[in-house]
Amino acid sequence: MKSFLTVALSLAAVCVSAQELTVGDLREIQSSFVKDASTTALQNILKADPNLSKLSLNHDLDGKIDHFFKHKVNVKGITDQKQSGRCWMFTSMNVLRPVVMDKFDLSSFDFSHNYNYFWDMFEKSNLFLENVIATADRDMADRDVEFFFKSPVGDGGVWNLFYNVAEKYGVVPQSVMPETAHSNNTGSMRSVINRRLRAGGYRLRNIIADGADAAQVAEAKKDILKDVYRVLALCLGVPPTEFEWRYQTKTGEVKTLKTTPLEFYKSIVPDDYDPKSYIMIMNDPTREYYKVYEIANYRNTYEGVNWVYLNLPNDAIKRAAIASIKDNEAMYASCDVAYYNSADGVCDPEMYDMEALFGIEMDMDKKARILTRQSASAHAMALVAVDTDDNGKPVKWQFENSWGPAAGHNGYMTFTDKWFDEYMFRLVVNKRYLDEKSLKAAKTEPILLPAWDYMF
């Protein structure tokens, strides 16, 4: 361990080396930009065209990555999350859609994302208020308190949030509670809800400081939630407690189903559809592999399960993913949508070469990108296909996206195995696809990470 004197001297050395930019520094930096003929030509191009992706596109990859796959699960069409951050919800439901279509003999089907979004936002509001109450004795500058108030509720989430809300409220077909303008474009409504929650959360802190008892606090919280429910009901509609669903089979037969959202959910999910059988596996090179981690407070329902993941090297994740695909089971997956050519629907780490375009150095490995916040998981999609070489090694993979059929390759996104290594983060698999070492690690106690962890 370094002594205090050693640390102090090191800090002093850093301080001594720190200095303002001098005239000499500026002259040296300015002289490094030499306007020769090629630089002038490049400057003219860049000053006239803001599309850096187009200008840095690596055309050596043109036509070299196809969309054919040796192994692909039974997929059922493309959905569209519109202007909302509900990719995690769409992906969780997209994995289940084929089950519903087979069960009811349908040619097409989609869930009501609006229905589950309503309850997700409502439950997140309650969780925020409970967090405010639990930390009411802390200063507003406390890191947890600051984190809660910065964004009381948002669209984002991961698979466990879908599980939490579906287990409690069930699911319904799209026709039972269709999308609205606000479910398709959530920004304005969320802004109103967050404003009400911040005001309500601040009031709760004040009445607790003034000595309100538990019953008074609970009543004040309920009043806030009534307002949240009102906003959601006005913008999204009132979610049904039971429904009648008319549908037509592939053979043209019209049928009617009378049930409740929870009964419908239980009828279409596998018997082992729960965190005991399914696990999120993640490639996070900033932390030790074969360890389980839990993000504190990352859930939507107060009583629900947090985001828990098993950290694995990419080769172990790929083995599980290939086994799942070969068994015709799609997976919830999420990634950093980087180096993506939307025109071709292809992702590859060499798709764009900004370094060559600007003549600068920007290279970082995955660990460095995560720690510097350059890269993080930003979008969820269903992992549905893998293409392998003659030795069974993966060459490329495919996502079923939720950006509509016009996005990418007919709504799908193909990515190379090299891209998997760099920008794939997590997926949810049935534990039966894990190897023995991973299964053993999955049984260990989670290491708790703070709510504001960089993986969030």
C-alpha positions in Angstrom: 0.0 0.0 0.0 1.3 3.4 -0.9 2.2 5.7 2.0 0.4 9.0 2.6 3.7 10.8 1.7 4.0 8.9 -1.6 0.4 9.8 -2.6 0.9 13.4 -1.6 4.1 13.7 -3.7 2.3 12.1 -6.7 -0.6 14.6 -6.4 1.9 17.5 -6.0 3.7 16.4 -9.2 0.4 16.4 -11.1 -0.3 19.9 -9.8 3.1 21.1 -10.8 2.7 19.8 -14.3 -0.8 21.5 -14.7 -0.6 24.8 -16.4 -2.6 27.2 -18.6 -2.2 27.2 -22.4 0.6 29.6 -23.2 1.2 31.5 -26.4 3.9 29.0 -27.3 1.5 26.1 -26.7 -1.1 27.7 -29.0 1.5 28.3 -31.8 2.7 24.7 -31.6 -0.9 23.4 -31.7 -1.9 25.7 -34.5 1.1 24.9 -36.6 0.3 21.2 -36.4 -2.7 21.8 -38.8 -1.0 22.0 -42.2 -3.3 23.1 -45.1 -1.7 21.2 -47.9 -3.8 20.3 -51.0 -5.3 17.1 -49.5 -6.2 18.8 -46.3 -7.8 21.7 -48.1 -9.9 19.3 -50.2 -11.0 17.4 -47.1 -11.9 20.6 -45.3 -14.0 21.7 -48.3 -15.9 18.4 -48.2 -16.4 18.5 -44.4 -17.5 22.1 -44.3 -20.2 21.4 -46.9 -21.6 18.1 -45.6 -22.5 17.4 -41.9 -23.2 13.7 -42.4 -20.0 12.3 -41.0 -21.3 8.7 -41.1 -21.8 8.9 -44.9 -18.3 10.5 -45.3 -16.6 7.9 -43.2 -18.4 4.8 -44.5 -16.1 2.0 -45.2 -17.0 0.9 -48.8 -14.6 -2.0 -48.6 -17.4 -3.8 -46.8 -20.0 -3.2 -49.6 -21.6 -6.5 -50.5 -19.5 -8.6 -48.2 -22.1 -9.1 -45.4 -25.3 -10.9 -46.5 -28.5 -11.6 -44.5 -28.6 -15.4 -44.8 -28.4 -17.6 -41.7 -28.0 -21.3 -41.1 -29.9 -21.1 -37.8 -32.9 -18.9 -37.2 -35.8 -19.1 -34.8 -39.4 -18.9 -35.8 -40.0 -15.1 -36.1 -43.4 -13.4 -36.7 -42.9 -10.0 -38.2 -41.7 -6.5 -37.1 -43.1 -4.1 -34.6 -42.6 -0.4 -34.2 -42.1 1.4 -30.9 -42.4 4.8 -32.6 -41.0 7.8 -30.6 -40.7 6.0 -27.3 -38.0 4.3 -25.2 -40.0 1.1 -24.8 -37.6 -1.1 -26.7 -37.2 -3.4 -23.6 -40.9 -3.9 -23.5 -41.3 -4.5 -27.2 -38.4 -7.0 -27.2 -39.8 -8.9 -24.2 -43.1 -9.2 -26.0 -41.6 -10.0 -29.4 -40.0 -13.1 -27.9 -43.5 -14.2 -26.7 -45.5 -13.3 -29.8 -44.8 -16.6 -31.7 -46.2 -18.5 -28.8 -49.5 -16.6 -28.9 -49.7 -17.0 -32.7 -49.2 -20.7 -32.5 -51.6 -21.2 -29.6 -54.5 -19.3 -31.3 -53.6 -20.3 -34.9 -53.1 -16.6 -36.0 -51.4 -15.2 -39.1 -50.4 -12.1 -37.2 -50.6 -10.8 -33.6 -49.2 -8.1 -31.4 -49.6 -7.2 -27.7 -50.8 -3.9 -26.3 -47.7 -2.1 -25.4 -49.8 0.8 -24.2 -51.4 -1.4 -21.5 -48.2 -2.5 -20.0 -46.6 1.0 -20.4 -49.5 2.4 -18.4 -48.7 0.1 -15.4 -45.0 0.5 -15.8 -45.2 4.2 -15.5 -47.7 4.0 -12.6 -45.5 1.5 -10.7 -42.4 3.5 -11.3 -44.1 6.5 -9.9 -44.9 4.6 -6.7 -41.4 3.4 -6.4 -40.0 6.9 -6.8 -42.2 8.1 -4.0 -41.3 5.2 -1.8 -37.6 6.0 -2.4 -38.3 9.6 -1.5 -39.9 8.6 1.8 -37.0 6.2 2.6 -34.4 8.9 2.1 -36.3 11.8 3.6 -33.8 12.2 6.4 -30.9 12.8 3.9 -29.8 16.0 2.4 -31.0 16.9 -1.1 -27.4 16.8 -2.3 -27.1 13.1 -1.2 -26.1 11.1 -4.2 -29.1 8.7 -4.0 -31.6 11.5 -3.4 -30.1 13.5 -6.3 -30.4 10.4 -8.5 -34.1 9.9 -7.7 -35.1 13.5 -8.3 -33.1 13.8 -11.5 -35.4 11.5 -13.4 -38.3 10.2 -11.3 -39.7 8.0 -14.1 -38.6 7.2 -17.6 -39.4 4.9 -20.5 -36.2 2.8 -20.1 -35.9 -0.6 -18.6 -34.7 -4.2 -19.0 -36.3 -7.6 -19.1 -37.0 -7.8 -15.3 -39.2 -4.7 -15.6 -41.5 -6.5 -18.1 -41.5 -9.6 -15.9 -42.5 -7.5 -12.8 -45.3 -5.6 -14.4 -46.7 -8.6 -16.5 -46.7 -10.9 -13.4 -48.7 -8.3 -11.6 -51.0 -6.9 -14.3 -50.9 -9.4 -17.1 -50.9 -8.6 -20.8 -53.6 -7.9 -23.4 -53.9 -8.0 -27.2 -53.2 -4.8 -29.0 -56.8 -4.3 -30.1 -58.0 -4.4 -26.5 -56.0 -1.2 -25.6 -54.6 0.3 -28.8 -51.7 2.8 -28.9 -52.4 6.5 -28.5 -50.5 9.6 -29.6 -48.9 9.7 -26.1 -47.9 6.0 -26.0 -46.2 6.4 -29.4 -44.5 9.7 -28.5 -44.1 9.8 -24.7 -41.9 12.9 -24.1 -44.6 15.4 -23.2 -46.6 13.2 -21.0 -43.5 12.0 -19.1 -42.5 15.6 -18.5 -45.9 16.3 -16.9 -45.7 13.2 -14.7 -42.1 14.0 -13.6 -43.0 17.5 -12.8 -45.9 16.3 -10.6 -43.7 13.7 -8.9 -40.9 16.1 -8.1 -43.4 18.5 -6.5 -45.0 15.6 -4.7 -41.7 14.1 -3.6 -40.5 17.5 -2.3 -43.8 17.9 -0.3 -43.4 14.4 1.2 -39.9 15.3 2.4 -41.3 18.5 4.0 -44.2 16.9 5.8 -41.9 14.1 7.1 -39.5 16.7 8.4 -42.5 18.5 10.1 -43.3 15.3 12.0 -46.1 13.6 9.9 -46.9 10.1 11.0 -46.9 7.0 8.7 -50.6 7.2 8.0 -50.4 10.9 7.0 -47.4 10.2 4.7 -49.2 7.2 3.1 -52.3 9.4 2.5 -50.2 12.1 0.9 -48.5 9.6 -1.3 -51.8 8.2 -2.4 -53.0 11.7 -3.4 -50.0 12.1 -5.7 -50.6 8.7 -7.3 -54.2 9.7 -8.0 -52.9 12.6 -10.0 -50.4 10.4 -11.9 -53.2 7.9 -12.6 -55.3 10.8 -14.0 -52.6 11.9 -16.3 -52.0 8.4 -17.6 -55.7 7.7 -18.0 -56.2 10.9 -19.9 -53.3 10.3 -22.3 -53.3 6.5 -22.6 -56.8 5.4 -21.7 -58.1 3.3 -18.8 -56.5 -0.2 -18.7 -59.1 -3.0 -18.6 -59.5 -5.4 -15.7 -61.2 -7.9 -18.0 -61.7 -8.0 -21.7 -63.4 -9.7 -24.7 -61.1 -10.4 -27.6 -62.4 -11.4 -31.1 -59.9 -12.8 -33.5 -59.7 -14.7 -36.7 -57.7 -17.9 -37.2 -55.6 -18.7 -40.3 -58.5 -20.8 -41.6 -60.9 -17.9 -41.3 -62.8 -19.0 -38.2 -63.8 -16.1 -36.0 -63.5 -16.7 -32.2 -64.1 -14.8 -29.0 -62.1 -15.0 -25.8 -63.4 -13.6 -22.5 -60.7 -13.4 -19.9 -58.6 -11.1 -17.7 -55.2 -9.6 -18.5 -53.5 -11.8 -15.9 -55.3 -15.0 -17.0 -54.3 -14.3 -20.6 -50.7 -13.8 -19.6 -50.5 -17.0 -17.6 -52.0 -18.9 -20.5 -49.3 -17.8 -23.0 -46.0 -17.8 -21.0 -44.1 -21.0 -20.5 -44.4 -22.7 -17.0 -40.8 -21.8 -16.2 -41.0 -18.1 -17.4 -39.4 -16.6 -14.3 -36.0 -15.4 -12.9 -35.5 -18.9 -11.4 -35.3 -20.4 -14.9 -34.2 -17.4 -17.0 -31.2 -15.3 -16.3 -29.6 -12.2 -17.8 -26.1 -12.8 -18.9 -23.8 -9.8 -19.6 -20.4 -9.1 -21.0 -19.0 -6.4 -18.7 -15.1 -6.4 -19.0 -14.9 -3.8 -16.2 -15.8 -6.4 -13.6 -14.9 -10.0 -12.7 -16.4 -12.7 -14.8 -18.4 -15.6 -13.4 -19.9 -13.3 -10.8 -23.5 -12.2 -10.3 -24.3 -8.5 -9.9 -27.4 -6.7 -8.9 -28.3 -3.1 -9.6 -29.9 -1.7 -6.4 -33.4 -0.3 -6.9 -33.5 -1.1 -10.7 -37.1 -2.3 -11.0 -40.5 -0.8 -11.5 -42.8 -2.4 -9.0 -41.9 -1.8 -5.3 -42.1 -5.6 -4.6 -40.5 -6.7 -7.9 -37.1 -8.1 -8.7 -34.1 -5.9 -9.4 -31.9 -6.0 -12.5 -29.6 -9.0 -11.8 -27.0 -10.3 -14.3 -24.3 -12.9 -14.5 -21.1 -11.5 -15.9 -19.6 -13.8 -18.5 -16.9 -13.7 -21.2 -18.2 -13.5 -24.7 -17.4 -17.0 -25.7 -19.6 -18.4 -22.9 -22.4 -16.0 -23.9 -22.2 -17.1 -27.6 -22.4 -20.8 -26.7 -25.6 -20.2 -24.7 -27.0 -18.0 -27.5 -26.3 -20.5 -30.2 -27.9 -23.3 -28.2 -31.0 -21.2 -27.6 -31.3 -20.3 -31.3 -30.9 -23.9 -32.4 -33.7 -24.8 -30.0 -35.9 -22.2 -31.7 -36.0 -19.9 -28.7 -35.4 -16.2 -29.3 -33.7 -14.1 -26.7 -34.1 -10.6 -25.2 -30.9 -8.9 -26.0 -29.5 -5.3 -25.7 -26.5 -3.6 -27.1 -24.8 -0.3 -28.1 -26.1 0.5 -31.6 -22.7 1.6 -32.9 -21.2 1.3 -36.3 -24.6 0.5 -37.8 -25.3 1.2 -41.5 -29.0 1.7 -41.4 -29.3 1.6 -45.2 -28.0 -2.0 -45.3 -29.1 -3.1 -41.9 -25.5 -4.2 -41.0 -23.3 -3.6 -38.0 -19.5 -4.1 -38.1 -16.7 -2.4 -36.0 -15.1 -1.4 -39.3 -18.3 0.1 -40.8 -17.1 3.7 -40.2 -13.6 5.0 -40.1 -13.6 8.4 -38.4 -9.9 8.1 -37.6 -9.0 7.9 -41.3 -11.5 10.7 -42.1 -10.0 13.2 -39.6 -6.5 11.8 -39.3 -6.9 11.5 -35.5 -6.7 8.6 -32.9 -9.8 7.5 -31.1 -9.3 3.8 -30.4 -10.4 2.3 -27.1 -11.2 -1.2 -26.1 -14.6 -2.2 -24.7 -13.5 -1.8 -21.1 -12.2 1.7 -21.7 -15.4 2.7 -23.6 -17.6 1.6 -20.7 -15.6 3.3 -18.0 -15.3 6.6 -20.0 -19.1 6.5 -20.8 -18.3 6.3 -24.5 -20.3 3.0 -24.8 -23.2 1.5 -23.0 -26.2 -0.6 -23.8 -28.8 1.7 -25.4 -31.3 -0.5 -27.2 -33.0 -3.8 -26.7 -33.9 -6.2 -29.6 -34.6 -9.9 -30.0 -31.7 -12.1 -30.9 -33.1 -14.5 -33.5 -30.4 -15.9 -35.8 -26.8 -17.0 -36.1 -24.7 -17.9 -39.1 -21.7 -20.3 -38.5 -18.7 -21.5 -40.6 -17.9 -25.1 -41.4 -16.4 -25.5 -37.9 -19.5 -24.3 -36.1 -18.0 -20.9 -35.1 -20.3 -17.9 -35.4 -19.7 -15.5 -38.3 -22.6 -13.2 -37.9 -25.9 -12.8 -36.0 -29.3 -11.1 -36.4 -31.6 -9.0 -34.3 -35.4 -8.6 -34.8 -35.7 -4.9 -34.2 -38.7 -2.8 -33.1 -38.2 0.3 -35.4 -40.7 -0.8 -38.0 -40.3 -2.7 -41.3 -38.6 0.2 -43.1 -35.6 0.2 -40.7 -32.5 -1.7 -41.6 -33.0 -4.9 -43.6 -36.8 -5.3 -43.6 -36.8 -4.4 -39.9 -33.9 -6.8 -39.0 -30.4 -5.9 -38.1 -27.4 -8.1 -39.1 -24.2 -7.8 -37.1 -20.8 -9.5 -37.4 -19.3 -11.7 -34.8 -16.6 -9.0 -34.3 -19.3 -6.5 -33.5 -20.8 -8.9 -31.0 -17.5 -8.9 -29.1 -17.4 -5.1 -28.9 -21.0 -3.8 -28.7 -23.2 -6.6 -27.4 -23.9 -6.3 -23.7 -26.6 -8.6 -22.4 -29.2 -11.2 -23.2 -31.7 -13.3 -21.3 -31.5 -17.0 -21.7 -33.0 -20.1 -20.1 -30.5 -21.5 -17.7 -30.6 -24.8 -19.5 -28.4 -23.3 -22.2 -25.6 -22.4 -19.9 -22.5 -24.5 -19.4 -21.6 -26.0 -16.0 -19.2 -23.3 -15.0 -21.8 -20.6 -15.8 -24.6 -22.5 -14.0 -22.5 -22.8 -10.9 -21.6 -19.1 -10.9 -25.3 -18.2 -11.4 -26.1 -19.8 -8.0 -23.8 -17.4 -6.1 -25.0 -14.4 -4.1 -25.2 -11.2 -6.1 -22.8 -8.4 -5.5 -24.9 -5.3 -4.9 -24.2 -2.2 -7.1 -25.6 1.3 -6.5 -28.6 2.6 -8.4 -26.5 5.1 -10.2 -23.9 2.5 -11.4 -22.4 3.2 -14.8 -24.0 0.0 -16.2 -27.4 1.8 -15.7 
